[in-house]
Structure formats: structure tokens, C-alpha cells
């Protein structure tokens, strides 16, 4: 809490205290120069001419007193709203960025479920490697476990979308393309094992960063 009643939040957002705003009232007959100036609009008897009033000193703008106490419910609503904006700004500033996601990754989890038998494709000899460069390029290599001898490589691009990472690679399983949830140095994705409409298998892939640019 600030001395002036304001509340400071992180990320440079500040909520000021509220209260009653009062403009000072200065009566014309109390102003030091009012009598002399009023005399310019009086007759010889010192009485104000009809239709004239004391204008106050030159350049003086009469002020008034106005009190507008803000309702407590509005004060609370405004304060809570500002606090939520501050938290949102802080959260967004710590989300994934190209700089903190770029690097080389290898699969630490690669499982297939939904078929007749759940499979652990890493334990069976499979491997996935992905490199994400700071300029947005992506290169991947998918080695399917035996008895398959297929090694699928592809080059494409990647990007950060809000709180997720998305890859665009031709010919790779949809689960490898994301979206990936970013959890520290890992990227987690779950999706179809293939583009075949009747393939019941679902891949779960966790990529762990092994190198940074």
C-alpha cells in the first residue's frame, strides 16, 4: 500500500486509492482584490450596477465545491479488475517464446494406445528427434521400431501459438505436429497416430530438450 492510498502490482501496473474529491471554494468577497475590482462595476454609491456581478481578479476563475464519494462496491470492482489485469499481464510475460523453446529435442515418451495392445514404441527401439531453430525452422526424424525399417525425416517450420508449440512437417504423424504443451524443458503432445480415418491408435509424445542454440 502506497502512502497516497494506491496499491502497486507487478509488471508496472498500479491501482490508486479512491475517495472524495473536493474543489476549494473561494468566495469573491473573501478575495483580497475583490473589492477593488468590484468597484469598476458599481455606481457612485458603491452598489453593483444591475446585471453585473463581482468577476474576481483578472484571470481568476471562480471555483466551486463538489463532493462525489465513489460507491464502495464500485471501488472494490475497479480494484479487483485491475488486479486481474496485472496477473494476466504477468502470466503472459512468462509464457513460451521462441527464445526459450528453441533447441534440439529427443522423445522421452512415445506410446500408442487405443489399439488392441498398448505399445511403448521407445522400449521397442523407436526414436524421435526434433530440432527447432530460433529462426523458425524445424527438422525431424522418426525411426519406427522393428520390424519396421522406416525412418521418416522432414523439414518444415514451427511457431509458438499462445501457450503451445506447433510444428508444420510434411509426412509426419499428426501427434508429432502438436500442439505441444510447454512444461519447462519438455514438450508434450497427444493425438492421432496417423492420418488414416479408421486408425484407433493415439500417440502420446514427450520431447525433452537435449541442447540449446
Secondary structure, DSSP 4 states (H G I P E B T S, - for coil): --TTS-EE-STT-EE-------PPP--GGGSTTHHHHHGGGB-TTSPBPTT-----STT---------PPPHHHHHHHHHHHHHHHHHHHHHHTS--HHHH-EEEEEEEEEEESSSS-EETTTTT-EEEEEE-TTSEEEEEEEPPTT---EEEEEEEEEEETTEEEEE-TTS-HHHH-PEEEETTEEEEEEESSS-TT---EEEEEEEEEE--
